[in-house]
Amino acid sequence: MKKSKRMGTYEHFCVLVTAQGNWKDEDIREIKQSLIDERVKHQAEDYPLIMKFVHRTEKPVYSDCQLCAPIYDLLVNVQGNYQGIIYQGHHYLDPEDSTDMMDVVKILFGNRKVKKIYILYLDSFRELKRDAINSMTYDELQNSIKTEKSSKSDFLNILKKDQFQIRTLYEILKDAY
């Protein structure tokens, strides 16, 4: 069944893949290529979560979304001095996306160099007016987000049990190095 391509200005799905130590350029290409291969595999028949990602190498600047830049800054701050790969998407999560999210986690951790990933989904902040969202500072954004640390298997169980929380930055560690 085809997924809807609904898009919301303030729904954000973000993934940060961080290095433990240093990655070579070849490692980064390999990690990104695994997601590209998954995109190509699904392009013709459906609209999986992987299709909602945009790889970011610098802070985005949009006239219609004031949150993308602070979210990017948040992910860069979480990344710290480690190398990393940042993906952002501007889409609603559909119910089917839990299965796709499991696949993304498995694909990323399938690479021996990936030890930790972060996943964040922000809803539309429905209780806030558009002006309040547009003027939200980095600190206000950071204060509106909870953090949760889990292993890969614990995170997959969260998804299986439909307990994935919005406005929660999940720090997901590989089960065994």
Backbone as CSV, one residue per row, in Angstrom:
resi,resn,N_x,N_y,N_z,CA_x,CA_y,CA_z,C_x,C_y,C_z
1,MET,0.840,-1.178,0.000,0.000,0.000,0.000,0.888,1.246,0.000
2,LYS,0.530,2.190,-0.835,1.306,3.424,-0.939,1.052,4.333,0.241
3,LYS,2.108,4.932,0.740,1.972,5.874,1.852,1.641,7.252,1.315
4,SER,0.951,8.007,2.120,0.652,9.371,1.691,1.924,10.198,1.751
5,LYS,1.971,11.201,0.947,3.142,12.076,0.918,2.823,13.385,1.629
6,ARG,2.009,13.299,2.683,1.663,14.500,3.432,2.924,15.129,3.991
7,MET,2.930,16.417,3.975,4.098,17.124,4.469,3.620,18.267,5.344
8,GLY,4.273,18.442,6.456,3.902,19.527,7.341,5.087,20.436,7.562
9,THR,4.839,21.716,7.652,5.920,22.663,7.834,6.660,22.429,9.134
10,TYR,5.947,22.053,10.186,6.599,21.963,11.481,6.806,20.542,11.987
11,GLU,6.508,19.550,11.183,6.848,18.190,11.550,8.262,17.936,11.060
12,HIS,9.121,17.519,11.965,10.522,17.296,11.617,10.954,15.916,12.088
13,PHE,11.563,15.165,11.201,12.148,13.881,11.568,13.646,13.997,11.322
14,CYS,14.445,13.673,12.321,15.884,13.889,12.234,16.644,12.651,12.694
15,VAL,17.747,12.392,12.022,18.644,11.306,12.400,20.064,11.853,12.400
16,LEU,20.787,11.555,13.461,22.196,11.912,13.565,22.960,10.617,13.787
17,VAL,23.895,10.333,12.911,24.764,9.165,13.040,26.114,9.706,13.480
18,THR,26.607,9.272,14.635,27.873,9.815,15.133,28.960,8.752,15.148
19,ALA,30.175,9.224,14.997,31.347,8.353,15.017,31.854,8.213,16.443
20,GLN,32.431,7.096,16.714,33.184,6.901,17.947,34.634,6.878,17.482
21,GLY,35.328,7.979,17.650,36.654,8.109,17.079,36.539,8.803,15.736
22,ASN,37.414,8.465,14.825,37.414,9.121,13.512,36.984,8.172,12.418
23,TRP,36.208,8.705,11.500,35.831,7.975,10.305,36.725,8.430,9.165
24,LYS,37.005,7.514,8.277,37.661,7.867,7.022,36.558,8.288,6.059
25,ASP,36.937,9.000,5.002,35.951,9.402,3.993,35.210,8.185,3.450
26,GLU,35.916,7.090,3.305,35.338,5.847,2.800,34.239,5.330,3.745
27,ASP,34.439,5.468,5.047,33.435,5.042,6.030,32.157,5.855,5.875
28,ILE,32.299,7.161,5.734,31.135,8.048,5.583,30.376,7.702,4.299
29,ARG,31.124,7.500,3.206,30.481,7.128,1.934,29.715,5.811,2.080
30,GLU,30.305,4.852,2.775,29.686,3.542,2.957,28.380,3.651,3.760
31,ILE,28.388,4.442,4.803,27.193,4.621,5.632,26.097,5.313,4.830
32,LYS,26.453,6.395,4.140,25.464,7.111,3.331,24.950,6.229,2.199
33,GLN,25.835,5.437,1.601,25.438,4.583,0.480,24.421,3.530,0.905
34,SER,24.535,3.020,2.130,23.568,2.013,2.596,22.158,2.591,2.616
35,LEU,22.030,3.865,2.985,20.710,4.507,2.980,20.256,4.833,1.562
36,ILE,21.194,5.228,0.722,20.856,5.503,-0.685,20.364,4.226,-1.355
37,ASP,21.043,3.103,-1.106,20.625,1.821,-1.678,19.210,1.468,-1.248
38,GLU,18.893,1.740,0.008,17.545,1.464,0.518,16.523,2.363,-0.171
39,ARG,16.882,3.615,-0.410,15.981,4.546,-1.119,15.683,4.041,-2.519
40,VAL,16.722,3.635,-3.227,16.571,3.174,-4.607,15.686,1.934,-4.650
41,LYS,15.866,1.059,-3.678,15.095,-0.184,-3.615,13.599,0.098,-3.521
42,HIS,13.213,1.165,-2.850,11.799,1.458,-2.604,11.205,2.524,-3.508
43,GLN,12.008,3.179,-4.297,11.529,4.345,-5.040,10.284,4.090,-5.868
44,ALA,10.218,2.968,-6.538,9.122,2.747,-7.470,7.794,2.410,-6.798
45,GLU,7.824,1.667,-5.681,6.565,1.137,-5.191,5.953,1.834,-3.979
46,ASP,6.687,2.554,-3.193,6.089,3.146,-2.002,6.855,4.389,-1.562
47,TYR,6.552,4.857,-0.389,7.159,6.080,0.132,7.659,5.833,1.545
48,PRO,8.739,5.063,1.677,9.224,4.723,3.017,9.870,5.923,3.701
49,LEU,10.073,5.756,4.981,10.682,6.796,5.804,11.993,7.292,5.195
50,ILE,12.758,6.400,4.647,14.070,6.737,4.092,13.957,7.811,3.003
51,MET,12.811,7.858,2.322,12.610,8.844,1.257,12.387,10.244,1.834
52,LYS,12.165,10.338,3.127,11.874,11.619,3.757,13.137,12.323,4.254
53,PHE,14.281,11.686,4.095,15.539,12.246,4.598,16.197,13.195,3.603
54,VAL,16.762,14.260,4.132,17.637,15.145,3.366,18.956,15.193,4.138
55,HIS,20.038,14.868,3.460,21.359,14.907,4.104,21.766,16.368,4.274
56,ARG,22.175,16.735,5.485,22.571,18.114,5.776,24.061,18.176,6.097
57,THR,24.730,19.085,5.423,26.136,19.343,5.734,26.331,20.756,6.266
58,GLU,25.272,21.549,6.173,25.319,22.896,6.738,23.924,23.312,7.161
59,LYS,23.876,24.342,7.959,22.603,24.819,8.501,21.666,25.229,7.366
60,PRO,20.434,24.692,7.376,19.482,25.069,6.326,18.921,26.467,6.563
61,VAL,18.588,27.118,5.477,17.986,28.446,5.562,16.733,28.425,4.687
62,TYR,15.585,28.494,5.346,14.302,28.484,4.641,13.508,29.704,5.063
63,SER,12.769,30.244,4.126,11.942,31.385,4.476,10.657,30.942,5.174
64,ASP,10.205,29.701,4.940,8.927,29.262,5.508,9.072,28.418,6.775
65,CYS,10.275,28.078,7.186,10.449,27.271,8.391,11.578,27.825,9.238
66,GLN,11.195,28.315,10.384,12.177,28.910,11.281,12.785,27.886,12.237
67,LEU,12.270,26.644,12.235,12.767,25.635,13.167,13.909,24.781,12.621
68,CYS,14.029,24.678,11.307,15.061,23.805,10.742,16.465,24.180,11.222
69,ALA,16.774,25.459,11.236,18.114,25.895,11.651,18.381,25.596,13.128
70,PRO,17.463,25.926,14.063,17.729,25.569,15.461,17.822,24.053,15.689
71,ILE,17.036,23.275,14.951,17.126,21.817,15.076,18.496,21.349,14.597
72,TYR,18.949,21.899,13.484,20.278,21.551,12.980,21.344,21.897,14.029
73,ASP,21.243,23.091,14.613,22.195,23.497,15.667,22.160,22.521,16.848
74,LEU,20.960,22.088,17.214,20.813,21.121,18.304,21.567,19.824,17.968
75,LEU,21.395,19.331,16.750,22.065,18.096,16.350,23.578,18.264,16.285
76,VAL,24.037,19.409,15.808,25.478,19.684,15.780,26.017,19.734,17.203
77,ASN,25.264,20.332,18.120,25.670,20.395,19.520,25.755,18.992,20.124
78,VAL,24.786,18.152,19.829,24.795,16.766,20.311,25.990,16.014,19.721
79,GLN,26.264,16.285,18.467,27.378,15.625,17.776,28.712,15.958,18.438
80,GLY,28.835,17.159,18.935,30.063,17.573,19.609,31.253,17.583,18.661
81,ASN,32.388,17.126,19.153,33.614,17.118,18.347,33.748,15.882,17.473
82,TYR,32.786,14.964,17.578,32.843,13.744,16.775,32.348,14.022,15.365
83,GLN,32.783,13.175,14.448,32.246,13.258,13.096,30.826,12.719,13.116
84,GLY,30.037,13.142,12.165,28.670,12.655,12.116,28.012,12.935,10.782
85,ILE,26.869,12.322,10.601,26.053,12.513,9.401,24.670,12.916,9.897
86,ILE,24.161,14.028,9.396,22.859,14.543,9.826,21.864,14.430,8.678
87,TYR,20.692,13.876,9.009,19.574,13.825,8.073,18.393,14.524,8.732
88,GLN,17.686,15.328,7.947,16.468,15.963,8.420,15.373,15.708,7.404
89,GLY,14.163,15.550,7.878,13.012,15.397,6.998,11.891,16.288,7.490
90,HIS,11.088,16.744,6.576,10.016,17.683,6.875,8.678,17.011,6.622
91,HIS,8.419,15.920,7.307,7.224,15.137,7.008,6.567,14.606,8.262
92,TYR,5.277,14.324,8.115,4.542,13.628,9.165,5.047,12.193,9.220
93,LEU,5.009,11.595,10.394,5.252,10.160,10.497,3.911,9.460,10.355
94,ASP,3.856,8.498,9.457,2.672,7.668,9.285,2.801,6.453,10.195
95,PRO,1.695,5.767,10.489,1.782,4.573,11.336,2.760,3.526,10.787
96,GLU,2.843,3.404,9.467,3.744,2.421,8.856,5.215,2.777,9.067
97,ASP,5.488,3.999,9.460,6.870,4.444,9.590,7.616,3.759,10.737
98,SER,6.918,3.171,11.693,7.604,2.445,12.766,8.419,1.294,12.187
99,THR,7.821,0.570,11.271,8.534,-0.544,10.631,9.704,-0.009,9.823
100,ASP,9.484,1.071,9.095,10.567,1.672,8.313,11.679,2.184,9.226
101,MET,11.293,2.747,10.368,12.285,3.251,11.315,13.135,2.094,11.851
102,MET,12.502,0.965,12.096,13.253,-0.223,12.524,14.280,-0.612,11.459
103,ASP,13.842,-0.574,10.200,14.753,-0.911,9.100,15.934,0.043,9.040
104,VAL,15.673,1.342,9.206,16.742,2.344,9.172,17.751,2.080,10.289
105,VAL,17.250,1.807,11.486,18.137,1.530,12.630,18.987,0.299,12.338
106,LYS,18.366,-0.744,11.810,19.098,-1.979,11.497,20.139,-1.741,10.405
107,ILE,19.777,-0.973,9.386,20.717,-0.671,8.292,21.921,0.094,8.833
108,LEU,21.657,1.142,9.614,22.752,1.960,10.132,23.661,1.149,11.061
109,PHE,23.072,0.384,11.963,23.888,-0.411,12.877,24.497,-1.631,12.185
110,GLY,24.056,-1.919,10.971,24.665,-2.994,10.185,26.084,-2.634,9.756
111,ASN,26.402,-1.352,9.811,27.754,-0.909,9.484,28.602,-0.997,10.750
112,ARG,29.719,-1.664,10.653,30.574,-1.902,11.830,31.099,-0.617,12.450
113,LYS,31.150,0.471,11.691,31.673,1.740,12.202,30.639,2.552,12.974
114,VAL,29.365,2.230,12.816,28.310,2.981,13.500,28.088,2.377,14.881
115,LYS,28.297,3.186,15.899,28.139,2.742,17.290,26.977,3.449,17.984
116,LYS,26.582,4.604,17.445,25.548,5.395,18.101,24.797,6.218,17.056
117,ILE,23.477,6.267,17.235,22.661,7.157,16.406,21.677,7.885,17.320
118,TYR,21.205,9.005,16.842,20.182,9.785,17.544,18.995,9.926,16.608
119,ILE,17.810,9.798,17.161,16.586,9.978,16.381,15.686,10.946,17.139
120,LEU,15.137,11.898,16.396,14.260,12.911,16.968,13.105,13.158,16.020
121,TYR,11.898,13.145,16.558,10.728,13.542,15.779,10.004,14.633,16.553
122,LEU,9.840,15.766,15.898,9.091,16.882,16.490,7.768,17.009,15.755
123,ASP,6.704,17.069,16.518,5.397,17.278,15.918,5.213,18.761,15.637
124,SER,4.015,19.129,15.370,3.756,20.510,14.950,3.629,21.501,16.103
125,PHE,3.881,21.080,17.332,3.688,21.964,18.481,2.287,22.573,18.418
126,ARG,1.302,21.720,18.268,-0.084,22.161,18.052,-0.584,23.151,19.112
127,GLU,-0.048,23.035,20.314,-0.530,23.923,21.382,0.051,25.329,21.251
128,LEU,0.994,25.512,20.348,1.599,26.834,20.160,1.096,27.472,18.876
129,LYS,0.999,28.765,18.892,0.629,29.485,17.673,1.835,29.569,16.749
130,ARG,1.567,29.713,15.476,2.619,29.755,14.454,3.673,30.821,14.774
131,ASP,3.252,31.989,15.253,4.203,33.050,15.581,5.155,32.611,16.690
132,ALA,4.625,31.883,17.669,5.469,31.403,18.775,6.496,30.395,18.262
133,ILE,6.083,29.546,17.340,7.019,28.572,16.759,8.096,29.303,15.958
134,ASN,7.673,30.265,15.150,8.622,31.002,14.317,9.650,31.769,15.133
135,SER,9.280,32.171,16.342,10.213,32.952,17.155,10.912,32.102,18.230
136,MET,10.722,30.777,18.174,11.318,29.894,19.177,12.842,29.953,19.099
137,THR,13.471,30.187,20.229,14.932,30.250,20.270,15.501,28.842,20.424
138,TYR,16.800,28.745,20.266,17.490,27.473,20.440,17.229,26.927,21.846
139,ASP,17.346,27.768,22.866,17.135,27.326,24.248,15.702,26.852,24.477
140,GLU,14.723,27.566,23.917,13.329,27.147,24.052,13.092,25.802,23.370
141,LEU,13.689,25.634,22.197,13.579,24.359,21.491,14.198,23.240,22.323
142,GLN,15.406,23.471,22.812,16.110,22.468,23.605,15.315,22.096,24.861
143,ASN,14.695,23.080,25.501,13.904,22.818,26.712,12.611,22.061,26.423
144,SER,12.153,22.082,25.179,10.913,21.385,24.828,11.154,19.921,24.450
145,ILE,12.417,19.504,24.455,12.770,18.144,24.021,13.289,17.331,25.203
146,LYS,12.721,16.134,25.360,13.214,15.191,26.368,14.343,14.375,25.734
147,THR,15.128,13.718,26.559,16.164,12.819,26.042,15.966,11.444,26.662
148,GLU,16.294,10.433,25.877,16.202,9.062,26.357,17.328,8.256,25.734
149,LYS,18.004,7.488,26.568,19.111,6.658,26.119,18.640,5.208,26.101
150,SER,18.962,4.500,25.022,18.576,3.092,24.955,19.551,2.322,24.082
151,SER,19.477,1.011,24.202,20.242,0.152,23.303,19.436,-0.022,22.021
152,LYS,20.063,-0.554,21.012,19.364,-0.814,19.750,18.158,-1.702,20.004
153,SER,18.342,-2.816,20.751,17.214,-3.727,20.974,16.099,-3.079,21.775
154,ASP,16.450,-2.263,22.772,15.418,-1.565,23.541,14.638,-0.588,22.658
155,PHE,15.350,0.115,21.774,14.677,1.056,20.884,13.751,0.319,19.912
156,LEU,14.212,-0.802,19.375,13.358,-1.582,18.473,12.104,-2.065,19.216
157,ASN,12.244,-2.408,20.488,11.075,-2.799,21.292,10.130,-1.618,21.512
158,ILE,10.689,-0.431,21.710,9.862,0.775,21.840,9.002,0.941,20.589
159,LEU,9.616,0.740,19.431,8.877,0.867,18.175,7.842,-0.241,18.027
160,LYS,8.217,-1.479,18.352,7.284,-2.610,18.236,6.063,-2.418,19.133
161,LYS,6.278,-1.858,20.307,5.185,-1.662,21.269,4.446,-0.346,21.050
162,ASP,4.810,0.360,19.970,4.173,1.634,19.637,4.310,2.638,20.788
163,GLN,5.506,2.712,21.368,5.765,3.622,22.481,6.722,4.747,22.095
164,PHE,6.942,4.931,20.797,7.812,6.005,20.312,7.198,7.343,20.688
165,GLN,8.001,8.203,21.295,7.518,9.489,21.797,7.988,10.648,20.915
166,ILE,7.072,11.565,20.665,7.449,12.782,19.959,8.216,13.680,20.921
167,ARG,8.970,14.588,20.378,9.765,15.544,21.161,10.717,14.852,22.134
168,THR,11.220,13.711,21.719,12.196,12.969,22.510,13.394,12.684,21.624
169,LEU,14.561,13.087,22.091,15.795,12.787,21.378,16.294,11.444,21.913
170,TYR,16.187,10.429,21.066,16.627,9.091,21.447,18.107,8.940,21.110
171,GLU,18.901,8.611,22.106,20.300,8.259,21.901,20.326,6.732,21.901
172,ILE,20.658,6.148,20.769,20.573,4.701,20.605,21.980,4.145,20.414
173,LEU,22.358,3.236,21.300,23.680,2.629,21.268,23.608,1.230,20.683
174,LYS,24.645,0.883,19.942,24.751,-0.457,19.401,24.758,-1.444,20.575
175,ASP,24.092,-2.578,20.422,23.989,-3.546,21.513,25.359,-4.042,21.980
176,ALA,26.225,-4.367,21.051,27.560,-4.855,21.413,28.558,-4.315,20.395
177,TYR,29.668,-3.855,20.875,30.691,-3.306,19.974,31.536,-4.440,19.465
